[in-house]
Structures are given as structure tokens and as C-alpha cells.
Amino acid sequence: MGKEILGSPEFVSSSAIREYCENARRLFHPLYHELHVSAEELEVALRYVKTADPKFGGMDSRVRSKLVARQLKQAAAAIEVASKSSVGAYMAFLKHYSPEVQESRQKNRARRFEFDE
């Protein structure tokens, strides 16, 4: 199997879950900004392309540039959702497994799954 981008998902402890979700957020966050800025740059660059049909006074270039850039903006929005969801996964883990986390903090029993936070 190839090397995973986010690291090997070995979910054997609560810190491993947190680390995996943080790695996802660290990967997605800069990618979101890059796509968003690139979409804006593409829209501006295409806005000033001379049109072959001058009867619209250049308005068609603006509309077409928005249509093309919209695809990158949608990609950026999807990455933003992925970033938020990776944080949400860890928050949901804490919410749904808080009794076990509290119990492991109070008792130092050996368990198969280690709640170490």
C-alpha cells in the first residue's frame, strides 16, 4: 500500500485520533486559501479578454469569467467543508466518548483502546 498523505490511520488512542484530524486540517487549510485566491485571479485575468462579439460591450467576458472561476470557488468551498469536518470528527469523538475519557483519567486500567487525553 502507498504512503498515506495524512499519515497512517492507526486509531488506537484518543491522541491518535486527534493527531489524524489535525493533520487533515493542516493539509486542507492552505489548499483552501490557494484555491480561493486562484479563483479570484482567474476571474480577473479572464475578465479582460477581448470578446469576438463586440455587441455586448465586454459584458459577456465578465459573465464568462465568473462562470469559469466559479468551478475553482466551488472546489475551495468543498475543501473548506473537509477542513471543518476533520475538526468536527474529533469534537464528535470527544462528545460521544467523554464518559470513557473521564473514566480512563480516573482509573489507570489497561484497555485495548487507550483514552490518553
trRosetta pair geometry for C-beta under 8 A, 3 or more apart (Angstrom, degrees):
i j d omega theta_ij theta_ji phi_ij phi_ji
4 7 6.0 -30 90 77 110 11
4 8 5.7 139 30 -81 129 44
4 9 7.0 -107 153 -18 175 82
5 27 6.6 87 142 -125 112 154
6 9 7.3 33 93 -64 112 89
6 20 6.2 66 148 -157 118 75
6 23 4.6 125 -161 116 81 122
6 24 5.4 6 -123 -73 135 73
6 27 6.4 -89 -92 -14 85 149
7 19 7.4 -51 75 132 158 105
7 20 6.4 -133 71 -108 113 74
7 23 5.5 -89 8 -138 117 177
9 20 5.7 65 -118 -124 78 145
10 16 5.7 -85 92 -164 74 144
11 16 5.6 177 -122 107 37 120
11 17 5.6 53 -135 -76 93 85
11 20 7.3 -48 -83 -3 85 152
12 16 5.6 62 45 11 64 159
12 113 6.7 -149 -166 -126 48 60
12 114 6.6 30 142 24 76 97
13 16 4.6 103 55 0 77 101
13 17 7.4 -139 97 -3 46 83
13 113 7.2 163 -93 -175 41 62
13 114 4.2 -23 -107 75 95 97
13 115 7.2 173 -158 -86 69 20
13 116 5.1 -1 -173 10 122 116
14 17 5.6 -49 -152 33 40 113
14 18 6.4 41 149 -18 67 104
14 93 7.1 161 -137 143 88 128
14 97 7.6 -164 -100 103 115 138
14 101 6.4 66 -77 -105 162 106
14 114 7.3 -113 4 107 77 62
14 115 4.9 49 -22 -138 126 59
14 116 5.8 -171 44 38 95 63
14 117 4.8 -100 103 2 130 109
15 18 5.4 -51 -145 39 37 114
15 19 6.1 40 154 -22 67 105
15 116 5.2 -44 -15 75 111 112
15 117 6.0 149 -66 -59 79 97
16 19 5.7 -51 -143 37 30 112
16 20 6.4 32 156 -20 63 105
17 20 5.9 -56 -150 35 29 110
17 21 6.4 23 155 -13 64 109
17 89 7.8 -134 178 129 101 101
17 90 6.2 149 136 -112 96 84
17 93 5.5 170 144 -150 150 175
18 21 6.0 -62 -148 41 29 107
18 22 6.2 27 156 -18 66 110
18 90 5.5 85 -108 -138 60 133
18 117 7.0 95 -25 -68 145 145
19 22 5.7 -56 -144 39 29 110
19 23 6.3 34 155 -23 64 104
20 23 5.7 -52 -150 32 30 113
20 24 6.7 32 151 -19 62 102
21 24 5.6 -50 -152 32 35 113
21 25 6.6 34 151 -17 65 103
21 86 4.8 161 -156 167 74 83
21 87 6.4 123 164 -94 115 32
21 89 5.3 -161 -107 73 124 107
21 90 4.0 -150 58 -42 169 115
22 25 5.6 -52 -148 37 36 111
22 26 6.2 36 154 -19 67 106
22 90 7.7 34 -42 -44 72 157
23 26 5.7 -54 -145 38 31 111
23 27 6.4 31 154 -19 64 107
24 27 5.8 -58 -151 36 30 110
24 28 6.1 18 159 -12 67 113
24 82 7.4 -119 169 153 110 92
24 83 7.3 179 134 -118 86 50
24 86 3.6 -153 99 -135 130 153
25 28 6.0 -61 -139 43 29 104
25 29 5.9 37 165 -34 67 108
25 83 5.4 87 -129 -157 66 82
25 86 5.1 -160 -55 91 76 127
25 87 5.6 63 -82 -58 132 91
26 29 6.3 -42 -134 21 24 114
26 30 7.9 11 173 -2 52 100
27 30 7.8 -82 -176 38 25 92
27 31 6.7 9 150 -10 63 123
28 31 5.5 -73 -151 44 36 113
28 32 6.0 42 157 -29 75 103
28 79 5.3 177 -161 180 94 88
28 80 7.7 153 157 -92 115 24
28 82 5.2 -159 -120 98 146 103
28 83 3.7 -163 107 -77 134 93
28 86 6.7 161 8 8 141 139
29 32 6.0 -52 -153 26 27 112
29 33 7.1 19 155 -11 60 104
29 83 5.6 112 -68 -132 64 143
30 33 5.7 -55 -152 39 39 110
30 34 6.2 41 152 -22 70 106
31 34 5.6 -53 -145 37 33 113
31 35 6.3 30 158 -16 66 106
31 79 5.3 -129 106 -161 105 149
32 35 6.1 -61 -150 38 27 106
32 36 6.2 24 156 -19 64 111
32 76 5.4 95 -156 -161 64 79
32 79 4.4 -167 -83 106 79 117
32 80 5.0 96 -131 -70 136 74
32 83 6.2 -56 -36 -17 138 144
33 36 5.7 -57 -143 38 30 111
33 37 6.2 24 162 -13 66 109
34 37 6.2 -59 -145 40 26 105
34 38 6.1 25 157 -18 63 113
35 38 5.7 -58 -142 40 28 112
35 39 6.3 35 157 -25 64 104
35 72 5.6 -165 -175 180 85 88
35 73 7.8 155 142 -98 96 25
35 75 5.2 -124 -164 101 144 103
35 76 3.8 -174 104 -79 114 89
35 79 6.2 129 23 17 146 144
36 39 5.9 -52 -152 29 28 112
36 40 6.9 25 152 -15 61 104
36 72 7.9 167 -94 138 23 96
36 73 7.0 63 -121 -120 62 64
36 76 4.3 117 -65 -149 74 157
37 40 5.8 -55 -154 36 35 111
37 41 6.3 33 151 -18 68 107
38 41 5.6 -55 -144 39 33 111
38 42 6.1 36 156 -21 67 106
38 72 5.7 -115 99 -178 97 148
39 42 5.8 -54 -146 36 29 111
39 43 6.4 30 155 -20 63 106
39 69 4.7 109 -173 -173 79 91
39 70 7.8 94 -159 -76 122 12
39 72 3.6 -172 -87 98 95 115
39 73 4.5 129 -173 -59 163 72
39 75 7.9 173 -65 48 122 97
39 76 6.2 -94 -12 -14 137 134
40 43 5.8 -55 -150 34 30 112
40 44 6.5 25 155 -15 64 106
40 69 7.2 90 -79 -164 21 138
41 44 5.9 -57 -149 38 31 108
41 45 6.2 30 155 -19 66 109
42 45 5.7 -56 -144 37 30 111
42 46 6.2 18 162 -9 66 111
42 65 7.5 177 132 -166 70 86
42 68 6.6 -120 144 116 118 107
42 69 4.9 164 90 -98 105 93
42 72 6.2 108 30 13 145 151
43 46 6.2 -64 -144 43 25 102
43 47 6.2 40 154 -40 62 105
43 65 4.8 105 -154 152 60 103
43 66 6.1 48 -135 -89 114 48
43 68 7.4 170 -93 74 63 89
43 69 3.6 -21 -66 -44 95 162
44 47 5.6 -45 -147 16 30 121
44 48 7.5 10 165 -5 58 103
44 65 7.7 126 -40 173 11 142
45 48 7.1 -79 -170 37 28 95
45 49 7.8 42 141 -42 62 96
45 65 7.8 172 71 -138 53 122
46 49 5.5 -30 -158 -4 52 118
46 61 6.9 -166 148 -179 72 85
46 64 6.7 -116 152 106 122 90
46 65 3.6 165 95 -112 107 97
46 68 5.9 62 7 54 177 140
46 69 7.2 -161 34 -41 131 102
47 61 5.9 103 -163 133 36 100
47 62 5.4 36 -138 -103 90 65
47 65 4.4 -73 -68 9 63 172
48 61 7.1 108 -75 146 8 143
49 61 5.5 -174 64 -141 76 122
49 65 7.6 155 19 -71 105 109
50 61 7.5 -65 -130 -76 10 147
51 54 6.4 151 84 -81 102 47
51 56 6.8 -52 112 56 169 108
51 58 6.1 -174 1 -107 122 47
51 60 5.4 92 -117 68 147 111
51 61 5.1 -127 -57 -49 103 102
53 56 6.4 52 109 5 98 101
53 60 6.8 25 70 30 106 157
54 57 7.2 54 177 -77 64 34
54 58 7.9 1 -139 -46 63 65
56 59 4.7 -111 157 49 101 92
56 60 4.4 77 84 -22 158 102
58 61 5.4 -40 -168 26 65 116
58 62 7.0 65 141 -18 77 98
59 62 5.6 -53 -157 34 44 113
59 63 6.4 40 150 -17 72 105
60 63 5.6 -54 -146 39 37 111
60 64 6.0 35 156 -17 69 108
61 64 5.9 -56 -141 41 29 108
61 65 6.1 32 157 -23 64 107
62 65 5.8 -53 -145 33 28 111
62 66 6.6 28 155 -18 61 105
63 66 5.9 -57 -155 34 31 111
63 67 6.5 31 150 -20 65 106
64 67 5.5 -53 -148 35 36 114
64 68 6.4 32 156 -16 68 105
65 68 5.9 -55 -147 38 31 108
65 69 6.1 23 158 -11 66 113
66 69 6.0 -60 -138 45 28 105
66 70 6.2 46 156 -42 63 101
67 70 5.8 -42 -152 12 26 120
68 71 6.6 -49 -178 14 39 108
69 72 5.7 -55 -163 39 54 107
69 73 6.1 55 142 -22 77 105
70 73 5.3 -56 -146 39 36 115
70 74 6.2 39 154 -22 68 103
71 74 5.8 -52 -150 33 30 111
71 75 6.7 32 149 -19 62 103
72 75 5.4 -49 -148 34 38 115
72 76 6.4 41 151 -20 66 101
73 76 5.6 -50 -150 35 34 113
73 77 6.5 36 150 -20 64 103
74 77 5.5 -50 -146 35 35 113
74 78 6.5 38 152 -21 64 102
75 78 5.7 -52 -150 34 33 113
75 79 6.5 32 151 -17 64 104
76 79 5.7 -54 -150 37 33 111
76 80 6.4 38 150 -24 65 104
77 80 5.4 -49 -149 32 34 116
77 81 6.6 36 151 -19 64 101
78 81 5.7 -51 -152 33 34 112
78 82 6.5 36 148 -19 64 104
79 82 5.4 -51 -149 35 36 114
79 83 6.4 39 151 -21 66 103
80 83 5.7 -52 -149 34 32 112
80 84 6.4 28 154 -14 65 106
81 84 5.8 -56 -146 40 32 108
81 85 6.0 31 155 -21 66 110
82 85 5.7 -57 -143 38 28 111
82 86 6.5 33 156 -25 63 102
83 86 6.0 -51 -152 28 29 110
83 87 7.0 23 152 -10 61 103
84 87 5.9 -58 -157 39 35 108
84 88 6.0 37 147 -22 68 112
85 88 5.1 -53 -140 41 36 117
85 89 6.4 50 155 -33 66 94
86 89 5.8 -39 -151 19 32 115
86 90 7.5 26 153 -10 57 98
87 90 6.2 -59 -162 37 37 105
87 91 6.4 33 146 -15 69 110
88 91 5.4 -57 -143 42 37 112
88 92 6.0 40 156 -23 70 104
89 92 5.8 -53 -147 35 28 111
89 93 6.6 34 150 -22 61 103
90 93 5.4 -47 -151 31 36 116
90 94 6.6 35 152 -17 65 101
91 94 5.8 -51 -151 36 34 111
91 95 6.3 35 151 -20 65 107
92 95 5.5 -53 -145 37 34 114
92 96 6.0 14 164 -5 69 113
93 96 6.4 -68 -139 46 23 96
93 97 5.7 -20 176 21 64 120
94 97 6.8 -74 -124 56 17 84
94 98 6.1 49 168 -73 60 88
94 101 7.0 -4 -139 -19 66 160
95 98 6.4 -27 -153 -27 18 112
97 100 4.9 -46 -176 43 84 116
97 101 5.9 92 124 -28 86 97
97 115 7.2 -161 146 -105 119 127
98 101 5.4 -54 -141 37 37 113
98 102 6.1 37 160 -19 69 105
99 102 5.8 -57 -148 38 30 110
99 103 6.2 30 155 -20 65 109
100 103 5.6 -53 -143 38 31 113
100 104 6.3 29 158 -18 65 106
100 115 5.5 165 131 -49 91 154
101 104 6.0 -58 -149 36 28 107
101 105 6.6 30 152 -21 62 106
101 115 4.6 -149 -108 -180 57 135
101 117 6.4 -27 -151 68 118 89
102 105 5.7 -56 -152 32 32 112
102 106 6.6 21 154 -12 65 109
103 106 5.9 -63 -150 40 32 105
103 107 6.1 -20 169 28 71 106
103 115 7.7 74 66 56 77 147
104 107 6.7 -71 -125 64 28 73
104 108 7.9 70 -174 -102 61 39
104 109 7.7 -105 -122 46 67 80
104 111 6.9 -75 -107 7 115 144
104 114 7.3 133 -159 -167 149 51
104 115 3.8 146 31 67 156 109
104 116 7.4 -78 134 -69 136 37
105 115 7.6 -75 -38 114 72 109
111 114 6.0 154 71 -85 98 53
111 115 7.5 10 62 6 148 82
